[in-house]
Amino acid sequence: VGITVSKKLGHAVVRNRIRRRFREVYRLNEEKFLPGYDIVVVARSRAVDAPFAALEKGYLDLAKRAGILRAEAEA
């Protein structure tokens, strides 16, 4: 998983918090992803103030649309 956060989103503390939150979303849901894929996350401005549940839902929705979730995780 690669996570990129632009300097436009805030100072280092803010950018690192966003990175940590996205890494945690992946860590908690790692078993739901198919192996063999590289995932690149580009954080947008709404990620700064978004609650963790919203980040997780968006992350998994996009993974489902990309077809990289296991079949049993999509149900």
N, C-alpha and C positions, 0 to 999 in steps of 0.2 A: 504494500500500500504506500503510495506517495501522496503527500499532502502539501499543497502550496497555498500560501496566504500572502496576499499583496500588502505592501507597506501602507497602502491607502486605507486599510481596515483599522489601523491604529498602531500604537507603539508596541514594542517587543512583548510586553506582558500580555497584551490583548491577543496578539498573533499567536503566542505560545499557548494561551488558554484555548483558542480555537483548535489548534493542532492536537492538543491533549484530548479535547472532547471528541474529535473525529477518530482519533486512535482508539479511544474507549468504545465508541460505537462499533468499530470493526472488531475489537477484542471480544466484546460481549456477544457478537453475532457471527463469529468466524466460522463456526460449524455449518452455518446456513449457506455459505458460498461454495461454489464449485472450485476444485483445485485447478491450478495451471493458468490463472488469469492475473495480470497486473492491473491494479486499480489506481487511478490517479484522481485525487479529489482536489478541486479548485474551489476554495472557500469564497463565498460572496458576502456582501455587506450584511445581509439579513442573518447570517450565521453568528454575528457578534452578539446579538440580543436574543437569539432564538432559545427557547427552552430545550433541554436535552431530549425530551420526548419527540419534539418536532424535528430535531436533527436526525434522530434515529429513524423516524418514520420516512423522512425524505430520502435518507441514505438507502434504506431497504426498498422503497418504491422505485428508485432509480436502478438499483441492482436487478430488481425483477424485470423492469422494462428492458434492461440490457441483456437479460437472459443468463445471468451468472449466479442465480440462486438455485439451490437444489430443489427438486420437485416437491419433496415433503415439506420444505420450508415455505413454499408459496401457498400451500393450502391453509 
